Amino acid sequence: MIKIGDFSKLAHVTVKTLHHYGELGLLKPAHIDRYTGYRYYRLEQMSRLNRVLALKDLGFSLDQVAQLIDENLSTAEIRGMLRMKQLELAEKVEFEQTRLARVEIRLRELEREGSSPDREIAIKEIGSQVVLSARGVAASQSALLPARESLRELLLLHLDRAGLKPYGPWFAMMDDLPYSEVDLEVEMAVPVKPGARQRAGDWQGTPVNLRELPSESKMASVIHEGEYADINHAYTDLYAWSQANAFKIAGPCREVYLPETGISTNVDSDICSGFIEVQCPVERASIPISIYTLASDRKEKLMEPKIVTRPPMIVVGISYVGKNENNEIPQMWGRWMERSDEVKNKTGFCSYGVCYGEPEGVDEGEFEYVACVEVSEASDIPEGMVMRRVPEYKYAVFTHHGKLDNLNDTYKYIYETWLPQADVELHPDKFDMELYDKRFIPDSEKSEFDILVAVK
């Protein structure tokens, strides 16, 4: 038999580790001297030790290692444990990759701006809590605070009647970021600790409601300090951060009022007298199937955009100016296909949909979209058509796969997920275009065409 010191050297583990494994029953000594307490091992125990170390290296806890090697598990059970570990490790890798991406984005922000942002965004885990809440409607942005104060007075009245006290800071809830300017849904809430006979769900049908808010594993948080009238800047920062880090808002946002006097039941105290923490639950932004491609190994892979520079060109086609609120663009393409043969001096066999984000002389929010073909010279333009010159641009080129039904998902991914994270900036002309060549097959899942977004 081998002394513990020699065995530790052979196995390249410490004596302390062998003692620990012995206490857990993972690797008991072959013999312990009854007089000295000295431990001895057999050389064949090296195989069991190596198995322990190998499973530990895969990320299993020592309790799980003991279960794997001592409980005579079936092959199916062992396979199941390994698959669970595989999923756990994949989740950890994704989490660290996401963290790495946030670090890279932060570095790019510092390089562009030369200093740290005024507001730091953090992701927190918020536990479940029971709240007393009341809802109302504010006629406008300026009526938000008075509406919340009125709801707080109502809640304080019911707190007093029920013998409850605030168990945390007051907060307002909104179903979404505050985009609307009129008829704003308002909900005011305060955490409470219910009594023995009080339960979440009590008081339904009354102006107030006792309910439990579920926990949020990813709550993006930003602290606002200053006038309440400027709080929209906090929402803007949070929304920009979520886009840049490939998150999307995933539930009601909260304004948590953090007065310097602490939690107060005094209705005369100003809830906005201190700091305000804006919280929004977030989740990873989904990537639409329309920008995946089927690789040779039959697995769907995300198609990264190519960066190309295209020379200037002249196009002729049918123009639409508006917001496409009634699906006018697809209807225009129908008219274009009927008339495209009227265009003279065509070059190539591609059709284009060129889009000018902010052309001169149009109302706010409108754009110009031209269904067109490239021409060698701007002459003999058919009646009812227009000529446009497209300058040389550098483009990020994305390929849309499948039918046109989910084209909007592709554009949302490009502008709301990819661009905020990319190491490029949108060109100030806000120009993009669609390129339809022989790969485009109407109403086919096998169809493809390119979307070219002008970038700096």
C-alpha positions, 0 to 999 in steps of 0.5 A: 500500500502507498502512503497518502503523501506518496499517493498525492504526488502520484495523482497530482492532487493535494493531501488536503483534497484526498482528506476531503474526498475521504470525508465525502466517501468519494475515495476512502483510504484502503487502510487507516493506521489505528494508532497513528491515524495515517492513511494508506491507498492502493494503486488501483484506487487511482482509476476511481480518483481519475474518474472523480477528477474527470467528472468534476472537470465536466462541472459536476458538483462532488455530490453529483459525482458521488451519485454518478459513480456509486448509485449504479445508475442506468445508461439512460440516467447517466446520459440524462445527467450529462445532457442536463450538464450540457445545457447548463454549461451552454447557458453559462457560455451564452451568459458570458458571451452576452457579458463580453458583448456588453463590454465590447459595446461599452468600449466602443461607447467610450471610444466614440464619446470619450467619457463614461455615460451619465447614467449607468444601466444595471441588470437586477433580479427583483423578487416577487412582492405583494402590493396594494395597487390602484389604476387610473387614466391621466389625460396627458403627460402633465397630468401624470403626477397629479393622477399618481398623487390622487391614486396614492391618497386612495391607497393610503386610505385603504392601507389605514383601513386594513391596518397595513403599512408600506413595506417598500418604496412606492412605485408607478407601473406602466404597461410599456415605455411612455410613448403616448402623450394622451390618455395614459394608463396609470397604476400606483402601487406600494409593497405591503406585508399582508396580515394573517387573514389577508391574501393576494386577490383580496378586494377585487371589484374595489378601486384597489387590488391586493396582488402579487407581482412575480419575480423578474430575473432580468430587470434593467435599472437606471437611476434618475436624479433631477426634475421629474420633467426630464425623466423621459431622458432616463427612458431614452437611455434605457431603451437605447441601452436595450437595443445596443445590448440585444435586449427587448422590453418584456413587461410593464416598466416601473418608476420606483420613488426613492425619497431621502426620508425613506418609506413614508406614509405621509400623504403630504410628502412628495414622492418625487423629492428624491431619486427615481429608479426606472426599471424595465424587465428585459429579455434577449431579442429574438432573431427572425428566421428570415435572416437565417440560411440553411448551411450545407450541414442542414443546420440553420445558421445566422447570416452575418451581413457583408460590408460592400461599397457599390458605385452610383447608379441611375434608376427609373421607376414608380414612386410612393411617398407616405408611411405605408400604413395601408400596405401601399408598397405591395400594391405599388409593386403590382402596378410596377410589374405591369409597367416595368417593360416600358422603361428604356436603357435598362441595365441588368436584370435586377429590380430595386426598391430604393428607400429615402428615409427623410426626403425633402418636402415630406411630412414627419415620419414619411419616406419615399420608396421607388420600385425601379430598375437601373438604367444607363442614361436618364432619358425617355422616362415613361409618364407617371414614373420618376428618375432618381440618382443613387450615390456611391454608398458603403452598405451592410448587406443582409439576405432575407429568406422566405416569403415577404410575410415576415419582412418587417421582422427582418427590418426590425432586427436590422435596425433595432438589434444589429445596428445598435450593436455593430461597429458601424453607424447608419449613414446620415442619408438614412438610405436603404434598398432592396435588391431582387434578382433571380433568387427572388421567387414570389410566395416561395419559402425558398425565395431570397433577396438582399437588403442593403443599408447605407452605413458610414 
